[in-house]
């Protein structure tokens, strides 16, 4: 979903909320709230919430410029994501984060009105394909992946901290692109890793070894192997003998010839 809300920063004290259960009860009693949907591993019914607590609050109408609220309750970080009934009604598919609307645990929905809209959204979601990567985004991914490896290979001894930073960033980016390049919905890190473990054990094994390794050279070799598997459907990484074009491919080829015509003719 393309959000039109403005980003804002602020601090509001939430120390008067004493527990997750008290917070959920207050939301259930609010006339603004139509439905509460938990997602993530923690539940309001847990004897002790460990880690963060994730909740979608479906409101009776939209509040401009407010997409989510984040605060601590009894030492636990709370992610309170706000969506209106009209927003759900206008979604063609539950892309990215919004998939939790379909998969989350409903803990409050007295009228059933939100359940009906989510049922309709679920049907639209199944009928609307995941957006495929454009030629330009594929070229950008193939270029960016190889570009990082080129940097690391030239600096692996002189600047190991930078190389470690770049490699970890690149592997995370590759895992995101594994799904985008195959038209599969990315549903967050825990679901992603479980998907790879079950469906792509070779890739998962490489990722597991990458994060366990303390050798920078081994991490580089593993990251290159992950890249080969990730980018295989789109021709692999940028090759040394290949010109990648961001923009119109035909116009880019023409521009290359116009710029380097004498060199090209001389090589022939």
N, C-alpha and C positions, 0 to 999 in steps of 0.2 A: 504494500500500500504506500503510495506517495503521500507523506504527511505534509500538510500545509501549515502546521503549527510553527510558531517561532520558538527558537531555543531560548531558555531563560535560566538564570542561576539565582539561588536564594537559599536562605537558611530559616527553617521554622522548627521550633522545639517540639519534640514529640514525647517528652519524658512522662507526660501524664497518661500515656497508654501503657498499662502495666504488663500485659501479656498478649500473645497472638490470639488467644481465644476471646479476650475482651475486645480486641480490635475487630475480629470477624463479627462478633455480636453487634458492635456499634454500626458496622457497615450494613448488616442485615436489618437493623432497625431504621436505617436512613431512608427517607422517602425518595432520595435521588437514585437509589441502587435497585436494579432489576435482577441482577444475577451475579454470583461470585463463582469463579472458576480457578481452582488451584492447578498449578503445574509445577514440575520439579519434584524433588525427592521428599520435601518436608510437607507435613500435613498439620492443620490446626488441631487435630485430635491427638497428635503425638504427645506423650507425657513430657517430652523435652524436645523442642525444635533444635536440630543440629544444623548449623550452617545458615543459609539464607532461606527466606520464605517468599514464594512467588505467587502472586494472585492477580487475576484479571477481574476488574470491576466493570460490569456493564451498566452504564448510566441511562437514565430515561431521555436525556438529550445531551448533545455535545457541548463541552466547555472549551471554547477557543483557547489555543496556546497552552493547554495542559494535556500532555500525553502520558506522563507517569509521575509518581511521587516515590521518593526513596528516603527511608528513614530507619532508625533502629528501634526495636521493641525488645526490652529485656535482654539487650546485648546482641540480638539477632538482626542482621540487615533484612529489610523488607523491600521488595520490588512490587509496587502497586501500579499496575498498568491500567489505564483508563480507556475504555471504548464505549461509544454510544450505540444504541440500537440502530440508528440510521446508518452509522458507519458500517456495521455488519451487514445491513440490508443492501448497501451499495457495493460491497466487495464482489468481484467476479470469482476470485479464488483466494484462499487463505495462504498467501505467500509468506515465506520466511517465518518470522516470529508468530504471525497470526495463525499458524497451524495449531497452536495450543488451544485455540478456540474449539477445534474439532477433537483434539486428543485429551484435553484437560479434564480434571475431576470436578464436576458440578457439586458445590456444597450449599448453594442457595439459589432457588428459582421458583418463588411461590406462584407466579402467574402462569408460567410455562410459555410466555410470549417470546422470550429470548431463545428457548429451546426450539421453537418453531422456525425462527429465522436462521438459527445455526443449522437446522436440518436442510433448509433451502440452500444455504451456503455450501454445505457438504455436497449436495448434488451439483451445484455450479462448479465447485472445486474439482470434482472428478471429471467433469466435461471440458474444463479449460486446461489445455496443456501447459506445462512449465515452459516459460520463455526460453528459447534457444539462444546460444551465444552468437553474436554477430561475427562476421568475418574480421572486422577490426578488433573486436575484443579477443578473438582467438589469436590474431597476430600479436596483440599486446601481451598476452599470456606467454606465448612461445618465446617472444623477445625478452620479456622481463625475467623469465626463469633462467635462460642461458646467460643473460647479462649479469645476474647475481653470481652465478658460478664463475664467470670470467673474473669478476672482482675478487672473489674469495681465493681463486687459484693464484692470483698475482700478489695477494697480501697475507696468505696463510701463515707466513713466518714473521712478517714485519708488523702485523696488526691483528693478532689472534682474537682480541675482544670484539673488534668490528666484524670479523669473519663469523664468529659464533652468533652475534646478533643477527647478521644478514641471513645465515643459514636457518636459524629458528624461525625468522620471519617468513622466509621463502617456503619452508615446509608447511607452515600453517596456511599460507596462501595457496599452495598446491592442493592441499586437502579440500579447501573451499572449491577450487576449480575442478577437482575430480568430479564433483556433483554437477556443477554448472555445465561442463562440457558434455555431460551425458544426459542432460535434461532431467536430473533427479533433484527433488526438493531437498535443500539443506535445512535441517531441523535442529541445529545446535550441536555443540561439541559432544556431549555424552551419547546422543543418538547416533551421531556421525561415526564415532569410534566403534560403537556396537555394530553398526551397519557394515563397516569395513571388516571387523572381526569375523562376522558371519558370512559375508558375501565376497570379500576380497582378502582372503587370509594372507596372500603374498604381500600385498600393499600394507596391510595392518602389521605384519611381522617386521617389515622395513621401518615403519613409523615407530613401532615399539623399540626396536634396536637403536634408532636414531636418538630418541630421548633418553635412552639408558646409557648411551656411549659417552665417555669422557675424552675420547680422542677426536680432535678437530678434523684430522684427515679422514678418519672413519666416518664421521658425520657428513663430510663432503661427499664421500663415495656413496653413502646411503641416500643422501638427498638427491643425487644424480639418478640413482636407481628408481626412487619414488617419482621423479620427474618423467623418466621414460615411460613408466606405467601410466601415470596420470595423463600425459599428453599423447599417448599412442593413437587415440581416435582422430587426432587433428594433425598428424604428421610429425609428432615429436617436437623436440626443442628446435629453436632456430639453428640452422646449419651454417657452417662456415662459407659454403658456396651459394647461399640463398639471400635474396633481397626481400626483406619484409616491408610492406607498404601499409602505413596507417592512412586510410582514406581510400579513394577510388583506385583500384588495382591497375586498371588500364592507363589512367592518367599518370600514375606513379611510374609505371614502366616507361611511358613516353618521356617523362621528365628526366629519368635516369639516362636515357639514350641522348637526349638533348644536352645534358650536362657533361656526359663523358663519351660522346660520340667518337672523337679522335682516338681515345684510348681503346675503345671497343674495336674500331676498325683496324687499329695497329696490331691488336692482339690476334686478329684473324690473319 
